[in-house]
Amino acid sequence: MIEDHDHEYRTGIGTDIHCVDDTRRLMLGGVYVPDADGLAGYSDGDVALHAVVDALLGAAGMGDIGSHFPDTEPKWEDADSKEFLFIVKEMLAEQRWQIVNIDLIIHAEEPYLGSVKPQIKRCIASLLGIDFNAVNVKAKTNEGIGDIGEGEAIAATAIALLKRKYKRTL
């Protein structure tokens, strides 16, 4: 165990799931995945970035994606989810939070994401201004079980660790 009396640490968890929509292009973690059906959603349906946004907001105690980017707000219709992540990054900075790391799991029977995972990792690290090695991306199938396993939906789960320096009062 590491003792750190100078910093406060917090974790947050985020999840998201969307149905497959063959009329849209697939965006995962800010990366276009070619030759795959997209996801339904008010914005671009990027479940990976939505889960990361929720994990970051949760760790900071700042609510959830729906409270900041509601699907009742016309400006978020078909929005690029990278914008959500950038805005949350700025909100965290205003509260002096630093992102320590992100761990992301994408749950999808199809498409195979092995070749896309490094691109997603690079995109998230770049958007957040953190080290490439502070982001981890995993892909899991549902072994044919449920909506995800039957290829009807894609989901994501993320966890984030934040830290901030305690304000010293004299």
C-alpha positions in Angstrom: 0.0 0.0 0.0 1.3 3.4 -0.9 0.6 6.2 1.6 0.2 9.6 0.0 -0.9 12.3 2.4 -0.5 15.0 -0.2 -3.2 13.8 -2.7 -6.8 12.7 -2.7 -7.6 9.7 -5.0 -11.0 8.7 -6.4 -12.3 6.0 -8.7 -15.3 6.0 -11.0 -17.1 3.4 -13.1 -18.9 4.0 -16.3 -21.0 1.8 -18.5 -23.0 2.2 -21.7 -24.8 0.0 -24.2 -26.4 0.7 -27.6 -28.2 -1.4 -30.2 -26.5 -2.0 -33.5 -27.9 0.2 -36.3 -26.8 -0.7 -39.8 -27.6 2.8 -41.1 -24.8 4.4 -39.0 -21.0 4.1 -39.0 -19.3 2.5 -36.0 -17.4 4.8 -33.7 -15.6 3.2 -30.7 -13.2 5.1 -28.5 -13.2 8.0 -30.9 -12.1 5.7 -33.8 -14.0 4.8 -36.9 -14.3 1.1 -37.3 -14.7 0.3 -41.0 -16.8 -2.6 -42.4 -19.0 -2.7 -39.3 -22.6 -1.6 -38.5 -22.8 1.5 -36.3 -24.7 2.1 -33.1 -28.0 3.8 -32.4 -27.9 6.8 -30.2 -28.7 10.5 -29.9 -25.0 11.4 -30.4 -22.7 9.2 -32.4 -23.4 6.3 -30.1 -19.8 5.8 -29.1 -20.3 3.5 -26.1 -16.6 3.4 -25.3 -16.2 7.2 -24.9 -19.6 7.4 -23.1 -18.4 4.8 -20.5 -15.1 6.7 -20.1 -17.0 10.0 -19.7 -19.2 8.5 -17.0 -16.2 6.9 -15.2 -14.4 10.3 -15.1 -17.5 12.2 -14.0 -18.3 9.6 -11.3 -14.8 9.7 -9.9 -15.0 13.5 -9.6 -18.5 13.3 -8.1 -19.9 15.4 -11.0 -22.9 13.4 -12.0 -23.2 11.5 -15.2 -23.1 11.9 -19.0 -26.9 12.4 -19.2 -26.9 15.4 -16.8 -24.2 17.2 -18.8 -25.1 16.1 -22.4 -28.8 15.4 -22.3 -30.6 13.8 -25.3 -33.2 16.6 -25.0 -30.6 19.2 -26.1 -30.6 19.6 -29.9 -26.9 20.6 -29.9 -25.9 17.1 -28.8 -27.9 15.3 -31.6 -25.4 13.4 -33.8 -22.5 15.0 -31.7 -19.0 13.6 -31.9 -18.5 12.0 -28.4 -14.9 13.2 -28.5 -16.4 16.6 -27.7 -17.9 15.2 -24.6 -14.6 13.8 -23.4 -12.8 17.1 -24.1 -15.4 19.1 -22.1 -15.2 16.7 -19.2 -11.4 16.9 -19.3 -11.7 20.7 -19.0 -14.3 20.3 -16.1 -11.8 18.1 -14.3 -9.0 20.5 -14.7 -11.1 23.3 -13.3 -11.5 21.2 -10.1 -7.7 20.4 -10.1 -8.3 16.7 -10.9 -5.5 14.8 -12.7 -6.3 11.6 -14.6 -4.1 8.8 -13.4 -5.4 6.0 -15.6 -8.3 4.6 -17.6 -9.2 0.9 -18.0 -11.8 0.2 -20.7 -13.5 -3.0 -21.8 -15.6 -3.1 -25.0 -18.1 -5.9 -25.1 -18.8 -6.9 -28.7 -19.3 -10.2 -30.5 -18.5 -8.4 -33.7 -16.5 -6.8 -35.2 -13.1 -8.2 -34.0 -11.3 -5.3 -32.4 -7.8 -6.6 -32.0 -6.3 -4.3 -34.6 -8.4 -1.3 -33.4 -7.5 -1.4 -29.7 -4.2 0.4 -30.0 -5.9 3.2 -32.1 -8.6 3.6 -29.4 -5.9 3.7 -26.7 -4.0 6.3 -28.6 -7.1 8.4 -29.3 -8.3 8.4 -25.6 -4.8 9.2 -24.3 -4.4 12.0 -26.8 -7.9 13.5 -26.1 -7.2 13.4 -22.3 -3.6 14.6 -22.6 -2.3 11.6 -20.6 0.4 9.1 -21.3 -0.4 6.3 -23.8 0.4 3.7 -21.1 -2.2 5.3 -18.7 -5.0 3.9 -20.9 -5.8 0.2 -21.3 -8.3 -1.1 -23.8 -9.7 -4.7 -23.7 -12.3 -6.3 -26.0 -14.5 -9.2 -24.9 -17.2 -11.2 -26.5 -20.3 -12.5 -24.8 -19.7 -16.0 -26.1 -23.0 -15.8 -28.1 -25.1 -14.9 -25.0 -27.7 -12.1 -24.9 -28.0 -9.1 -27.2 -24.3 -8.5 -27.2 -23.5 -12.1 -27.9 -26.1 -12.2 -30.7 -24.5 -9.2 -32.3 -27.5 -6.9 -31.6 -25.7 -4.5 -29.2 -22.3 -3.3 -28.2 -21.4 -2.2 -24.6 -18.5 -0.7 -22.8 -17.3 -0.6 -19.1 -14.7 1.8 -17.9 -13.0 2.7 -14.7 -11.0 5.8 -14.0 -8.6 6.8 -11.3 -8.2 10.5 -10.5 -6.0 12.4 -8.1 -5.7 15.9 -6.9 -3.3 17.7 -4.5 -4.8 18.6 -1.2 -5.1 22.3 -0.6 -2.9 23.2 2.4 -4.3 25.6 4.8 -2.1 27.3 7.4 
